[in-house]
Amino acid sequence: MNTMIKKFRLASPGLVAGTALAATLAVAALPASMVALPTPAYAQSAGTLDDAVAALRGISTMKASFTQTDRKGQTVSGTMTLKRPGKIRFEYEKGVPLLLVSNGKSFTLIDYEVNQVQRWPIGNSPLGALLDPNRDVKRYGKLVPSAAGVLSVEVRDPKKPEFGVITLIFTRKASAPGGWQLTNWVALDAQNNRTTVRLSNHRYGVAVSDSTFTYKDPRRTTRRPG
């Protein structure tokens, strides 16, 4: 079986994605989510923390393809769906029996192969920076030197190192909310496990039902009649 799937199962709350995805996405049981793409030369980006917040807050709904890579180069792909405030879904490619969903209050990682469900608060995850930019990006974020036209923001809570670090990377794009498009992120957990998530095929303002952020609980099919 894909070693990344095994890693997801062994991950502990407080990481991810992590997601994203996902889930790694850097969040609790999520893949420690994301590494910035290397750039040949670094300079202070013209972007600001306010630009990053505007770019995230400007997303009402979004769908995108994602590719998630761990530090050993193991890669999985899928589709990410985002709906503000606080909702996100990482649906993995066929053959990966995992689903990561946030309902606005908590993240849930469902493993359909072993009928297991893990849940943790959004606030315990670096992905909170993606879902709640006002709280996390402005309070805990700092700009990272980047190439021209790139805006990188590192978000961490120094009082809660067990929640890990997430670096959000944006590139200039006039048609994206706020003029900056989120292209990838890097999540690093307290054990230095790193996951990179790259986004493509962004679609903004699409119709997304709240039912998208629900899931079928595999445990119900294995319980004995009460």
C-alpha positions as CSV (number, residue, x, y, z in Angstrom):
1,M,0.0,0.0,0.0
2,N,1.1,3.6,-0.7
3,T,3.4,4.6,2.2
4,M,1.8,8.0,2.4
5,I,-1.5,6.4,3.3
6,K,0.2,4.5,6.1
7,K,1.7,7.8,7.2
8,F,-1.7,9.4,7.4
9,R,-2.9,6.6,9.7
10,L,0.1,6.9,12.0
11,A,0.0,10.7,12.2
12,S,-1.1,12.2,15.5
13,P,-3.4,15.1,16.2
14,G,-1.6,18.4,16.2
15,L,0.3,18.1,12.9
16,V,-1.3,17.4,9.1
17,A,-3.1,19.7,5.2
18,G,-2.3,19.5,5.3
19,T,-4.5,19.7,3.7
20,A,-4.6,19.4,0.9
21,L,-4.8,18.6,0.3
22,A,-4.4,18.6,3.2
23,A,-4.7,17.3,4.7
24,T,-2.4,18.1,4.1
25,L,-2.7,18.6,4.5
26,A,-0.3,19.7,8.7
27,V,-3.2,19.2,10.9
28,A,-3.7,16.6,13.5
29,A,-3.9,13.3,11.7
30,L,-3.4,15.1,8.5
31,P,-0.3,15.0,6.3
32,A,2.1,17.6,7.5
33,S,1.1,19.8,4.6
34,M,3.4,21.6,2.3
35,V,6.8,22.9,1.0
36,A,7.3,26.0,-1.0
37,L,8.6,25.7,-4.5
38,P,12.3,26.6,-4.7
39,T,13.1,29.9,-6.4
40,P,16.4,30.9,-8.0
41,A,16.7,34.3,-6.3
42,Y,15.0,35.8,-3.4
43,A,13.7,39.4,-2.8
44,Q,11.1,40.9,-0.5
45,S,7.8,40.4,-2.2
46,A,5.7,43.5,-2.9
47,G,2.8,41.8,-1.3
48,T,1.8,42.3,2.3
49,L,-0.1,40.4,5.0
50,D,-3.1,42.5,4.2
51,D,-2.9,41.2,0.6
52,A,-2.8,37.6,1.8
53,V,-5.8,38.2,4.0
54,A,-7.7,39.9,1.1
55,A,-6.8,37.0,-1.2
56,L,-8.2,34.4,1.2
57,R,-11.2,36.4,2.3
58,G,-12.1,37.1,-1.3
59,I,-12.7,33.4,-1.9
60,S,-16.4,32.6,-1.3
61,T,-16.1,29.2,-2.9
62,M,-13.3,27.5,-4.8
63,K,-12.5,24.2,-6.4
64,A,-9.0,23.1,-7.5
65,S,-7.0,20.1,-8.3
66,F,-4.3,19.3,-5.8
67,T,-1.1,17.2,-5.7
68,Q,0.2,16.3,-2.2
69,T,3.8,15.2,-1.7
70,D,5.5,14.1,1.5
71,R,9.2,14.5,2.3
72,K,10.0,11.2,0.7
73,G,8.5,12.1,-2.6
74,Q,5.4,10.0,-2.2
75,T,2.6,11.8,-4.1
76,V,-1.2,11.6,-4.2
77,S,-3.7,13.8,-6.1
78,G,-7.3,14.8,-5.8
79,T,-9.8,17.6,-5.7
80,M,-10.1,20.3,-3.1
81,T,-13.4,22.2,-2.5
82,L,-13.5,25.3,-0.3
83,K,-16.4,27.3,1.0
84,R,-16.1,30.1,3.5
85,P,-16.4,30.3,6.3
86,G,-14.4,27.3,7.5
87,K,-15.5,24.5,5.1
88,I,-13.1,22.4,3.1
89,R,-13.0,19.0,1.5
90,F,-10.0,17.0,0.2
91,E,-11.2,14.1,-2.0
92,Y,-8.3,11.9,-3.0
93,E,-7.8,10.0,-6.2
94,K,-9.3,6.6,-6.9
95,G,-7.4,4.0,-4.9
96,V,-6.7,6.2,-1.9
97,P,-9.5,5.3,0.6
98,L,-9.2,8.6,2.5
99,L,-11.4,11.7,2.8
100,L,-10.6,14.9,4.7
101,V,-13.5,17.2,5.5
102,S,-14.0,20.4,7.6
103,N,-17.5,21.4,8.5
104,G,-16.4,24.8,9.8
105,K,-15.7,23.7,13.3
106,S,-13.6,20.5,13.1
107,F,-11.6,18.5,10.7
108,T,-12.5,14.9,10.1
109,L,-10.2,12.3,8.5
110,I,-12.1,9.2,7.3
111,D,-10.3,6.0,6.3
112,Y,-12.7,3.8,4.5
113,E,-10.3,0.9,4.3
114,V,-10.1,0.3,8.0
115,N,-13.4,2.0,8.9
116,Q,-11.7,4.6,11.1
117,V,-12.7,8.2,11.8
118,Q,-10.4,10.8,13.4
119,R,-11.5,14.3,14.4
120,W,-9.8,17.5,15.8
121,P,-10.6,21.2,16.1
122,I,-9.8,23.6,13.3
123,G,-7.9,25.7,15.8
124,N,-5.4,22.9,16.4
125,S,-4.3,23.0,12.8
126,P,-2.1,25.2,10.6
127,L,-4.9,24.9,8.0
128,G,-6.8,27.2,10.2
129,A,-4.8,29.9,8.5
130,L,-6.5,29.0,5.2
131,L,-10.0,28.7,6.7
132,D,-9.8,31.7,9.1
133,P,-7.4,34.2,7.6
134,N,-8.4,37.0,10.0
135,R,-7.5,35.1,13.1
136,D,-4.4,33.2,12.0
137,V,-2.7,35.1,9.2
138,K,-2.9,38.6,10.8
139,R,-2.1,37.4,14.3
140,Y,0.5,34.7,13.7
141,G,1.7,35.3,10.1
142,K,4.9,36.9,8.8
143,L,6.2,37.6,5.3
144,V,8.9,35.3,4.0
145,P,11.4,36.7,1.4
146,S,10.3,35.5,-2.0
147,A,10.9,35.9,-5.7
148,A,9.3,38.8,-7.5
149,G,5.6,38.3,-8.0
150,V,5.4,35.8,-5.2
151,L,3.9,36.3,-1.8
152,S,4.9,33.9,1.0
153,V,3.4,33.9,4.4
154,E,4.5,31.7,7.3
155,V,1.9,31.1,10.0
156,R,2.7,29.6,13.4
157,D,1.5,30.0,16.9
158,P,4.7,30.3,19.1
159,K,2.7,29.3,22.2
160,K,1.5,26.1,20.5
161,P,4.4,24.6,18.6
162,E,2.6,21.2,18.5
163,F,0.2,22.7,16.0
164,G,3.0,23.0,13.4
165,V,3.7,25.6,10.8
166,I,2.1,26.4,7.5
167,T,3.6,28.5,4.7
168,L,1.0,29.8,2.2
169,I,2.4,30.8,-1.2
170,F,0.6,33.1,-3.6
171,T,1.5,34.4,-7.1
172,R,0.2,37.5,-8.7
173,K,-2.9,36.9,-10.9
174,A,-5.3,39.7,-11.8
175,S,-8.3,37.4,-12.1
176,A,-7.8,35.9,-8.7
177,P,-9.5,37.3,-5.5
178,G,-7.4,40.2,-4.3
179,G,-5.1,39.9,-7.3
180,W,-3.1,37.0,-5.7
181,Q,-3.7,33.3,-6.3
182,L,-2.9,30.6,-3.7
183,T,-0.8,28.2,-5.6
184,N,0.7,25.9,-2.9
185,W,1.4,25.6,0.7
186,V,3.9,23.8,2.9
187,A,3.0,22.3,6.3
188,L,5.5,21.2,8.9
189,D,4.5,19.4,12.0
190,A,6.3,19.3,15.4
191,Q,8.2,16.2,14.3
192,N,9.5,18.0,11.2
193,N,7.3,15.9,8.8
194,R,6.7,18.0,5.8
195,T,4.0,17.9,3.2
196,T,3.7,20.0,0.1
197,V,0.4,20.7,-1.6
198,R,0.2,22.3,-5.0
199,L,-3.0,23.6,-6.5
200,S,-4.0,23.9,-10.2
201,N,-7.2,24.5,-12.2
202,H,-8.6,27.0,-9.8
203,R,-12.3,27.7,-10.2
204,Y,-13.8,30.6,-8.1
205,G,-17.4,31.3,-7.3
206,V,-18.7,27.9,-8.2
207,A,-21.9,26.5,-6.7
208,V,-21.1,24.4,-3.7
209,S,-23.7,22.7,-1.5
210,D,-23.2,22.4,2.3
211,S,-23.8,18.7,1.8
212,T,-20.3,18.6,0.2
213,F,-18.8,18.8,3.6
214,T,-20.6,15.8,5.0
215,Y,-19.4,12.2,4.8
216,K,-20.6,8.6,5.1
217,D,-19.5,7.2,8.5
218,P,-17.9,3.8,7.8
219,R,-18.3,2.8,11.4
220,R,-22.1,2.6,11.2
221,T,-21.8,-0.4,8.8
222,T,-19.7,-2.3,11.2
223,R,-21.6,-1.7,14.4
224,R,-23.7,-4.5,15.9
225,P,-27.5,-3.9,16.2
226,G,-28.2,-2.2,19.5
